[in-house]
Amino acid sequence: MKLVIVESPAKGRTLQGFLGKEYEVQSSYGHVRDLPKSKLGVDVEHEFAPQYIIPLKAKKVVTALKKEAKKAEETILATDEDREGESIAWHLAETLELKNPRRIVFHEITKPAILEALKNPRSIDENKVNAQQARRILDRLVGYKLSPFLWKKVARRLSAGRVQSVAVRLVSEREKEIQKFVAQEYWTIAALFKKAGVSFEALLAKKNNKNLGKFDIPNEKEAKAIEKNLAGAEYAVENVEQKQIKRNPLPPFTTSTLQQSSWQKLHFPARFTMSLAQQLYENGYITYHRTDSLNLSESSLKAAEDFITKTYGKEYHAGFPRRFKTKSKGAQEAHEAVRPTDPARLPESLKGAQFKEAHLKLYKLIWQRFLASQMASALFDSTAADIAAKNYTFRANGQVLKFEGFLKVYSLKFQEALLPELQKGETLDLEKLSPNQHFTEPPPRYTEATLVKALEEHGIGRPSTYAPILSTIQDRGYVEKDEQKKFKPTELGMIVNDLLVEHFPNIVDIEFTANMETKLDDIAKGEKQWTPMIQEFYQPFAENLEKKYLEVEKKTIVEETGKTCPKCGAPLVVRFGKFGKFLACSKFPECKYTESLAAKSASIGMKCPTCKEGDVITRRTKKGRMFYGCSRYPDCDFASWQKPVQKSEN
C-alpha cells in the first residue's frame, strides 16, 4: 500500500476517487507543526532557529499518520504547490521521520493531472521551505516583539504585524488625504443638437484651436461669458472621423484579480472568495487558486477553442491561442492562472451537487472569465465629430457595438451613443447650450477590491496573504467598513499607525516591505540564504525597539466626561479598547465598571422592525464586525448584517 498525504479531507476524497486500492489517501488537516503561541519560539542568539511544536489539536492526527506511514511501502506528499504547501510537506517529513519521501505537485485535481504527477515525483524544495520559514519567523519577530511595546505605550491587547501594519497605513493615509481634500470648482459646456429625430450632445473641447484643460473654465462667470459669446452663433460640422475600435478580453484570473472581481460583481469579501475557491479546487472544478501567474496550459487552450467553436461559432474564437504575461512583482510563472479544469463543465452543473449558490456564482465568474480570454475581440463602430461655432470647437462622440465577441460571455461596462449621419460643412440646429458646474472629488476610500489591488501593485504580500491581511486588520479593530462597505481606519488604528510611522518607519514603509517580499522570492529561488536576511532586518529593529522603550512616553488616551461611576462614584472617562471607545471608571483596576458608548450614539434614525419600540443601532461582534440591532436587546433579539431600510407607508 502507498500512502498519499494531503492537507484537507475534501482534497483527499477527490484524490482517492482517482486512485485505486493500491493507494491510501490521508489528510494532515493543515499544519502539523508550528511556532508556540505562548512564547517567541525563535532563538535569536543562535541563527534564529525556530522552536517548532506539534499543536495539541494535531497530535492525534500525527499519531495516526505515523502509524500509516510505518505500514506503507512508500509515502507520497501531495500538499499544495505553493510555499505554504511545500512547508507543510517538509514538516510532515520531519514529524513523521520520513526518509526521502516522494513529493508530487499539480495545478488541478483531475485524474490526468494526478497520474501525470505520480509519474514525475521530486524531492521537497528546500528553497521554498526556507522562504516560507523566513516569512513565518519575520512575522513572529515583529508581532511578538512590537505588540508588547504597543501594550505598554498605548493600550492592552493591541498588535502589530509586518504586513498588516502597512495595510493599515494605506487605509489611514487615504483617510488623511480625504480629510485634507479641498474641492476645486470647474465647469463644462454642453451643446444639445438634433438631426433626423436623433438628439446628441457635444462638449466644448477647444478655444482658438487650443484644447481646453479641466480647469480652464474655473467658475460660473467664465462659463456665462462663453455662453453669452456663443449667443446666435452658427454651428457647423468641421470634421467627422469614423473608425472601428477593438476591445480585447481581460486575461484569466490570478488570485488578486479574482478577489477584486468577486467583490465588484458578487460583493464577496476576499476571505469568503478564497474559502469558496478552496472548495472548488479540492473538488476538481478549478485549478489552484493561489497564484499570480497568467499562464494557461496547451490542453486548456485547445479545450477552450473546441468549446467556443462548438457552442458559439468559429467567429467567436480569437483564431489563435491568447497568451498573457503577468505584470505582478515576483510572479511565479511556473504556475497557472485560475481557470475551470474543464470548460465543458457548465456552471449549471453545480446545481444539486454539494455546493451552495455562492459556489455556483464564483465558478460561473471563473468559467466566464477564462472562456472570454480566448474569444474574439468586441468590435465597435466609433464616430467623432468636431462642431465649430465662432472660435470654439465642440466634440461629439458616438459608439455602437458591431460584434459582441467575448462580451457574449463576460460582460463589461460600455456605453452606446448613437450619432446621426453628419456631413462635413453642414450646419446644425442648436437645441440647448448648458453650462454645468462640477467639483473635484476626494480620493475614494478603499474597497476590498481596491485594497487588494493596491497591495499587489506595491508588492506587499503574495497571493496566499491578501485575504488574511484584510481579515486581520478588521479583526484587530484598526480598520472597519463604513455603510458603503468601504474601509476606514478606526481612531485606534490612526493612533497606532501614527506611532509606528514616527518611531518604526521601516515596519510601515511600503518600499521596505516590498523589498522584503523580493528577498523572500530570492530565497525561494535559491539565490539568497534566509538567516543572513533575517539578521540584516532584526539587528537594527531590536536596537531601535530597545531605544524606543526608553524614549516614547505612554499615550494616555482618556477623555473626561463629567459623569460619575454608578458603582463607586468616581469620575467616568472615555477609554480606548480593541474595538474603539467605551466608558470606564477612572479608578480602574480597583473598580472595573464599564459601559458601551455605541448604544447611546449610533442610532440610524428608525424604529426596530421587530418590536416597533426600540431604535435600530449599530453594534459590534466580539471580533469587531459591525451589525445592526435593537436598543432593547436582550428583550428584543432583532439583528441584521445589512442596514435596515424604512418601508414606505404608501
MARKEKOL-716440 format. One line per field, with one value per residue (C-alpha): residue in three letters; chain; x, y, z. Coordinates in steps of 0.2 Angstrom, whole numbers. Layout:
N
r = ALA|...;
c = A|...;
x = X|...;
y = Y|...;
z = Z|...;
***
This chain:
650
r = MET|LYS|LEU|VAL|ILE|VAL|GLU|SER|PRO|ALA|LYS|GLY|ARG|THR|LEU|GLN|GLY|PHE|LEU|GLY|LYS|GLU|TYR|GLU|VAL|GLN|SER|SER|TYR|GLY|HIS|VAL|ARG|ASP|LEU|PRO|LYS|SER|LYS|LEU|GLY|VAL|ASP|VAL|GLU|HIS|GLU|PHE|ALA|PRO|GLN|TYR|ILE|ILE|PRO|LEU|LYS|ALA|LYS|LYS|VAL|VAL|THR|ALA|LEU|LYS|LYS|GLU|ALA|LYS|LYS|ALA|GLU|GLU|THR|ILE|LEU|ALA|THR|ASP|GLU|ASP|ARG|GLU|GLY|GLU|SER|ILE|ALA|TRP|HIS|LEU|ALA|GLU|THR|LEU|GLU|LEU|LYS|ASN|PRO|ARG|ARG|ILE|VAL|PHE|HIS|GLU|ILE|THR|LYS|PRO|ALA|ILE|LEU|GLU|ALA|LEU|LYS|ASN|PRO|ARG|SER|ILE|ASP|GLU|ASN|LYS|VAL|ASN|ALA|GLN|GLN|ALA|ARG|ARG|ILE|LEU|ASP|ARG|LEU|VAL|GLY|TYR|LYS|LEU|SER|PRO|PHE|LEU|TRP|LYS|LYS|VAL|ALA|ARG|ARG|LEU|SER|ALA|GLY|ARG|VAL|GLN|SER|VAL|ALA|VAL|ARG|LEU|VAL|SER|GLU|ARG|GLU|LYS|GLU|ILE|GLN|LYS|PHE|VAL|ALA|GLN|GLU|TYR|TRP|THR|ILE|ALA|ALA|LEU|PHE|LYS|LYS|ALA|GLY|VAL|SER|PHE|GLU|ALA|LEU|LEU|ALA|LYS|LYS|ASN|ASN|LYS|ASN|LEU|GLY|LYS|PHE|ASP|ILE|PRO|ASN|GLU|LYS|GLU|ALA|LYS|ALA|ILE|GLU|LYS|ASN|LEU|ALA|GLY|ALA|GLU|TYR|ALA|VAL|GLU|ASN|VAL|GLU|GLN|LYS|GLN|ILE|LYS|ARG|ASN|PRO|LEU|PRO|PRO|PHE|THR|THR|SER|THR|LEU|GLN|GLN|SER|SER|TRP|GLN|LYS|LEU|HIS|PHE|PRO|ALA|ARG|PHE|THR|MET|SER|LEU|ALA|GLN|GLN|LEU|TYR|GLU|ASN|GLY|TYR|ILE|THR|TYR|HIS|ARG|THR|ASP|SER|LEU|ASN|LEU|SER|GLU|SER|SER|LEU|LYS|ALA|ALA|GLU|ASP|PHE|ILE|THR|LYS|THR|TYR|GLY|LYS|GLU|TYR|HIS|ALA|GLY|PHE|PRO|ARG|ARG|PHE|LYS|THR|LYS|SER|LYS|GLY|ALA|GLN|GLU|ALA|HIS|GLU|ALA|VAL|ARG|PRO|THR|ASP|PRO|ALA|ARG|LEU|PRO|GLU|SER|LEU|LYS|GLY|ALA|GLN|PHE|LYS|GLU|ALA|HIS|LEU|LYS|LEU|TYR|LYS|LEU|ILE|TRP|GLN|ARG|PHE|LEU|ALA|SER|GLN|MET|ALA|SER|ALA|LEU|PHE|ASP|SER|THR|ALA|ALA|ASP|ILE|ALA|ALA|LYS|ASN|TYR|THR|PHE|ARG|ALA|ASN|GLY|GLN|VAL|LEU|LYS|PHE|GLU|GLY|PHE|LEU|LYS|VAL|TYR|SER|LEU|LYS|PHE|GLN|GLU|ALA|LEU|LEU|PRO|GLU|LEU|GLN|LYS|GLY|GLU|THR|LEU|ASP|LEU|GLU|LYS|LEU|SER|PRO|ASN|GLN|HIS|PHE|THR|GLU|PRO|PRO|PRO|ARG|TYR|THR|GLU|ALA|THR|LEU|VAL|LYS|ALA|LEU|GLU|GLU|HIS|GLY|ILE|GLY|ARG|PRO|SER|THR|TYR|ALA|PRO|ILE|LEU|SER|THR|ILE|GLN|ASP|ARG|GLY|TYR|VAL|GLU|LYS|ASP|GLU|GLN|LYS|LYS|PHE|LYS|PRO|THR|GLU|LEU|GLY|MET|ILE|VAL|ASN|ASP|LEU|LEU|VAL|GLU|HIS|PHE|PRO|ASN|ILE|VAL|ASP|ILE|GLU|PHE|THR|ALA|ASN|MET|GLU|THR|LYS|LEU|ASP|ASP|ILE|ALA|LYS|GLY|GLU|LYS|GLN|TRP|THR|PRO|MET|ILE|GLN|GLU|PHE|TYR|GLN|PRO|PHE|ALA|GLU|ASN|LEU|GLU|LYS|LYS|TYR|LEU|GLU|VAL|GLU|LYS|LYS|THR|ILE|VAL|GLU|GLU|THR|GLY|LYS|THR|CYS|PRO|LYS|CYS|GLY|ALA|PRO|LEU|VAL|VAL|ARG|PHE|GLY|LYS|PHE|GLY|LYS|PHE|LEU|ALA|CYS|SER|LYS|PHE|PRO|GLU|CYS|LYS|TYR|THR|GLU|SER|LEU|ALA|ALA|LYS|SER|ALA|SER|ILE|GLY|MET|LYS|CYS|PRO|THR|CYS|LYS|GLU|GLY|ASP|VAL|ILE|THR|ARG|ARG|THR|LYS|LYS|GLY|ARG|MET|PHE|TYR|GLY|CYS|SER|ARG|TYR|PRO|ASP|CYS|ASP|PHE|ALA|SER|TRP|GLN|LYS|PRO|VAL|GLN|LYS|SER|GLU|ASN;
c = A|A|A|A|A|A|A|A|A|A|A|A|A|A|A|A|A|A|A|A|A|A|A|A|A|A|A|A|A|A|A|A|A|A|A|A|A|A|A|A|A|A|A|A|A|A|A|A|A|A|A|A|A|A|A|A|A|A|A|A|A|A|A|A|A|A|A|A|A|A|A|A|A|A|A|A|A|A|A|A|A|A|A|A|A|A|A|A|A|A|A|A|A|A|A|A|A|A|A|A|A|A|A|A|A|A|A|A|A|A|A|A|A|A|A|A|A|A|A|A|A|A|A|A|A|A|A|A|A|A|A|A|A|A|A|A|A|A|A|A|A|A|A|A|A|A|A|A|A|A|A|A|A|A|A|A|A|A|A|A|A|A|A|A|A|A|A|A|A|A|A|A|A|A|A|A|A|A|A|A|A|A|A|A|A|A|A|A|A|A|A|A|A|A|A|A|A|A|A|A|A|A|A|A|A|A|A|A|A|A|A|A|A|A|A|A|A|A|A|A|A|A|A|A|A|A|A|A|A|A|A|A|A|A|A|A|A|A|A|A|A|A|A|A|A|A|A|A|A|A|A|A|A|A|A|A|A|A|A|A|A|A|A|A|A|A|A|A|A|A|A|A|A|A|A|A|A|A|A|A|A|A|A|A|A|A|A|A|A|A|A|A|A|A|A|A|A|A|A|A|A|A|A|A|A|A|A|A|A|A|A|A|A|A|A|A|A|A|A|A|A|A|A|A|A|A|A|A|A|A|A|A|A|A|A|A|A|A|A|A|A|A|A|A|A|A|A|A|A|A|A|A|A|A|A|A|A|A|A|A|A|A|A|A|A|A|A|A|A|A|A|A|A|A|A|A|A|A|A|A|A|A|A|A|A|A|A|A|A|A|A|A|A|A|A|A|A|A|A|A|A|A|A|A|A|A|A|A|A|A|A|A|A|A|A|A|A|A|A|A|A|A|A|A|A|A|A|A|A|A|A|A|A|A|A|A|A|A|A|A|A|A|A|A|A|A|A|A|A|A|A|A|A|A|A|A|A|A|A|A|A|A|A|A|A|A|A|A|A|A|A|A|A|A|A|A|A|A|A|A|A|A|A|A|A|A|A|A|A|A|A|A|A|A|A|A|A|A|A|A|A|A|A|A|A|A|A|A|A|A|A|A|A|A|A|A|A|A|A|A|A|A|A|A|A|A|A|A|A|A|A|A|A|A|A|A|A|A|A|A|A|A|A|A|A|A|A|A|A|A|A|A|A|A|A|A|A|A|A|A|A|A|A|A|A|A|A|A|A|A|A|A|A|A|A|A|A|A|A|A|A|A|A|A|A|A|A|A|A|A|A|A|A|A|A|A|A|A|A|A|A|A|A|A|A|A|A|A|A|A|A|A|A|A|A|A|A|A|A|A|A|A|A|A|A|A|A|A|A|A|A|A|A|A|A|A|A|A|A|A|A|A|A|A|A|A|A|A|A|A;
x = 0|6|2|-3|-4|-14|-19|-38|-51|-60|-45|-41|-58|-56|-39|-45|-58|-45|-33|-36|-35|-16|-16|-22|-26|-25|-26|-15|-29|-17|-1|6|19|20|29|22|9|15|32|43|48|63|81|88|105|108|104|85|82|63|57|43|30|16|0|-12|-25|-13|-6|-20|-18|1|0|-12|-1|15|5|0|17|26|14|16|29|30|24|19|17|4|1|-2|11|14|27|15|11|29|32|18|26|43|35|26|43|51|37|34|53|51|67|67|48|41|34|21|13|-1|-11|-28|-36|-41|-37|-24|-15|-14|-7|5|11|14|25|36|39|53|61|55|60|71|72|53|53|66|57|41|51|59|42|35|50|50|31|34|48|39|22|29|42|32|15|21|28|10|3|15|14|-4|-17|-18|-22|-16|-5|7|12|25|12|-4|3|7|-11|-17|-5|-13|-30|-25|-16|-30|-42|-30|-30|-49|-49|-37|-45|-52|-64|-60|-73|-74|-86|-90|-102|-113|-122|-138|-141|-155|-154|-166|-175|-159|-153|-135|-123|-106|-95|-84|-66|-56|-55|-45|-39|-31|-38|-47|-40|-51|-49|-49|-67|-65|-81|-98|-93|-81|-94|-108|-96|-93|-112|-115|-101|-110|-127|-133|-118|-119|-114|-106|-98|-80|-74|-81|-69|-76|-66|-68|-62|-57|-60|-49|-54|-46|-34|-40|-39|-25|-29|-28|-40|-52|-54|-56|-69|-78|-80|-85|-98|-103|-99|-90|-76|-59|-59|-76|-70|-54|-65|-76|-62|-53|-68|-70|-51|-52|-67|-58|-68|-55|-36|-25|-32|-17|-7|0|3|-7|0|-13|-8|-9|-23|-34|-31|-37|-51|-57|-56|-66|-79|-81|-81|-94|-105|-104|-97|-80|-81|-82|-65|-50|-42|-27|-22|-22|-7|-4|10|8|15|14|30|38|25|29|26|28|10|-6|-20|-36|-47|-60|-52|-65|-73|-87|-92|-106|-109|-127|-119|-115|-133|-139|-121|-114|-112|-122|-127|-112|-100|-110|-109|-90|-87|-98|-87|-71|-78|-84|-68|-57|-68|-69|-50|-49|-63|-63|-62|-78|-79|-87|-91|-84|-88|-81|-87|-80|-93|-86|-95|-86|-68|-75|-75|-87|-83|-97|-93|-103|-101|-111|-107|-105|-99|-100|-86|-81|-94|-107|-99|-91|-100|-90|-97|-98|-110|-118|-121|-129|-124|-134|-125|-116|-108|-93|-98|-117|-125|-134|-148|-144|-157|-149|-132|-129|-115|-113|-104|-93|-82|-67|-70|-58|-50|-62|-59|-53|-65|-60|-56|-45|-36|-31|-26|-15|-6|-2|4|15|22|15|11|8|-7|-10|-9|-21|-37|-29|-22|-39|-47|-33|-34|-53|-51|-38|-50|-39|-50|-68|-81|-92|-110|-105|-93|-78|-63|-60|-47|-54|-47|-37|-30|-25|-16|-6|-2|5|15|23|26|35|45|46|46|53|40|26|37|29|45|54|41|40|59|57|45|58|71|59|57|76|77|63|74|89|98|99|101|87|97|108|92|83|99|100|82|82|98|93|75|79|91|78|65|76|79|60|55|65|61|42|31|14|0|-14|-29|-43|-57|-66|-85|-91|-101|-99|-97|-113|-103|-91|-94|-78|-77|-81|-69|-69|-55|-49|-51|-48|-64|-64|-71|-80|-85|-75|-72|-56|-52|-48|-42|-49|-66|-70|-86|-88|-102|-104|-104|-112|-129|-130|-124|-126|-145|-148|-165|-178|-188|-184|-194|-197|-203|-208|-202|-183|-171|-161|-142|-125|-117|-101|-97|-83|-72|-77|-88|-102|-120|-137|-148|-161|-158|-169|-158|-159|-178|-178|-166|-168|-151|-145|-129|-137|-143|-162|-172|-188|-203|-214|-231|-239;
y = 0|18|32|49|63|79|94|93|79|86|86|68|62|68|60|44|43|44|32|13|2|2|20|26|45|53|71|81|93|108|111|98|109|127|140|140|153|155|162|169|152|159|158|175|171|155|160|162|143|140|130|121|111|100|109|99|98|90|77|64|66|65|48|41|47|39|23|23|28|14|1|10|4|22|39|52|70|79|95|112|118|135|139|135|118|115|120|108|94|97|97|81|73|79|75|58|54|50|46|53|55|57|75|77|94|98|113|105|90|80|61|65|78|67|52|63|70|52|49|64|64|76|79|93|110|116|134|136|129|141|156|151|148|165|174|165|170|188|189|181|193|209|203|196|210|225|221|222|239|244|237|247|263|263|250|232|218|228|220|225|215|216|216|221|237|243|239|249|263|263|265|278|289|288|294|309|313|313|324|337|337|354|353|363|370|368|370|361|367|355|359|348|346|336|329|317|314|310|321|321|330|338|345|361|355|369|388|396|379|375|361|366|359|353|369|381|386|389|397|402|420|412|399|413|423|409|406|424|424|410|418|417|408|396|378|369|352|354|336|319|304|286|271|253|250|234|229|215|202|203|189|174|177|177|177|196|199|185|193|210|205|194|209|221|209|197|208|193|198|191|178|171|171|161|149|145|144|132|120|122|117|102|95|96|111|124|125|130|147|154|160|176|168|171|155|143|125|120|107|121|132|118|114|132|133|117|123|141|135|122|132|150|148|149|168|169|161|173|162|160|155|171|170|183|189|195|212|206|208|191|181|163|159|140|141|143|156|152|143|129|112|108|122|110|108|122|132|125|108|113|114|100|95|98|116|131|146|156|142|142|161|161|146|155|170|160|150|166|175|160|157|176|177|165|173|186|205|215|227|245|257|274|291|308|324|342|356|373|389|406|402|387|369|356|337|324|305|291|272|257|239|230|212|207|194|190|201|187|178|190|207|223|241|251|264|265|283|285|299|304|304|320|328|340|358|356|367|360|367|370|365|370|376|371|377|364|366|352|350|338|324|317|300|286|275|258|244|225|226|242|237|220|229|242|228|219|235|239|222|219|201|187|178|167|183|196|189|186|203|211|200|203|222|222|208|219|234|245|246|245|246|261|260|258|243|254|253|267|267|267|281|267|262|280|282|266|270|287|280|266|279|290|278|262|269|254|242|253|258|252|251|242|229|226|224|211|201|202|195|181|177|177|164|153|153|148|165|170|162|165|168|182|191|190|195|211|215|210|219|237|233|226|241|253|244|245|263|267|259|272|287|285|291|281|289|292|290|296|309|317|315|324|309|298|279|272|259|269|287|291|300|291|293|288|275|266|247|235|239|258|270|264|272|266|270|281|271|255|242|245|247|238|246|249|255|254|271|263|261|279|287|275|276|275|285|272|260|242|232|218|225|243|250|251|260|252|255|249|236|226|207|201|202|220|217|229|224|232|228|234|246|235|219|207|210|211|200|209|208|211|212|224|241|241|252|261|254|267|269|271;
z = 0|-4|7|0|12|8|19|19|19|4|-7|0|-5|-23|-25|-18|-31|-44|-37|-35|-19|-21|-13|4|5|22|27|39|42|39|48|60|67|71|82|100|104|122|118|104|99|89|96|91|98|88|70|73|75|76|90|82|92|87|92|104|90|78|90|86|68|69|79|66|51|59|61|42|36|45|36|19|7|1|7|-6|0|-11|-2|-12|-24|-16|-2|12|4|2|20|26|16|25|42|38|33|48|60|53|51|33|23|5|4|-14|-17|-31|-36|-48|-54|-54|-46|-61|-64|-79|-68|-53|-64|-73|-56|-49|-65|-61|-42|-35|-18|-6|-12|2|-5|-5|13|18|10|20|36|34|32|47|58|52|56|73|77|73|80|97|99|94|101|119|115|110|126|136|127|120|127|131|118|103|90|76|61|47|33|42|48|30|25|40|34|17|24|36|24|12|26|29|11|11|27|19|2|-4|-18|-34|-45|-63|-77|-94|-108|-117|-133|-137|-156|-165|-183|-191|-175|-166|-151|-147|-136|-139|-126|-128|-131|-139|-139|-153|-158|-141|-131|-115|-99|-85|-75|-90|-86|-67|-62|-67|-73|-86|-91|-93|-103|-116|-116|-120|-133|-142|-142|-160|-167|-181|-178|-192|-193|-195|-196|-195|-191|-192|-186|-179|-161|-154|-136|-131|-117|-100|-95|-84|-66|-54|-35|-34|-49|-44|-27|-35|-47|-34|-24|-38|-46|-32|-16|-9|4|0|14|8|-10|-5|5|-10|-22|-10|-10|-29|-31|-19|-28|-45|-53|-54|-55|-40|-33|-25|-40|-48|-65|-81|-89|-97|-102|-120|-116|-108|-123|-135|-124|-124|-143|-145|-133|-140|-158|-155|-143|-151|-168|-176|-177|-158|-156|-156|-171|-161|-143|-132|-120|-106|-96|-78|-73|-54|-45|-41|-50|-51|-69|-67|-60|-70|-69|-60|-73|-74|-76|-90|-99|-105|-87|-87|-71|-71|-67|-50|-45|-35|-30|-13|-17|-12|-23|-19|-26|-42|-44|-41|-53|-66|-64|-66|-81|-90|-87|-94|-109|-113|-113|-128|-138|-152|-148|-147|-161|-160|-174|-167|-174|-168|-174|-172|-172|-174|-168|-169|-161|-151|-155|-148|-149|-150|-148|-154|-152|-157|-154|-171|-165|-147|-147|-129|-122|-126|-111|-100|-98|-96|-94|-110|-116|-134|-140|-157|-168|-184|-201|-201|-216|-216|-218|-214|-201|-186|-176|-158|-146|-129|-123|-105|-93|-80|-63|-56|-41|-40|-28|-14|-17|-13|2|-2|-5|-3|-22|-22|-7|-14|-30|-20|-10|-26|-35|-21|-20|-2|2|-10|-17|-1|10|3|11|28|28|25|39|51|50|54|67|76|77|67|51|49|35|33|27|9|14|11|23|35|50|67|79|87|70|67|84|82|64|68|82|71|57|69|78|67|50|41|48|40|25|8|-1|13|15|-4|-4|10|-2|-16|-4|1|-18|-20|-5|-14|-30|-20|-23|-5|12|24|41|35|28|45|54|42|47|66|72|68|73|90|94|89|99|115|112|109|126|134|123|120|133|136|127|139|128|141|138|153|153|168|173|189|191|197|207|216|212|204|188|172|157|139|136|121|119|105|97|100|113|129|146|161|179|182|197|186|191|208|200|184|179|160|149|130|120|105|110|115|99|85|81|62|65|63|75|77|63|75|92|85|101|102|90|77|82|76|87|86|87|98|83|79|64|64|63|66|82|93|108|118|117|126|127|108|98|81|72|54|44|31|36|38|26|32|22|14|21|4;
***
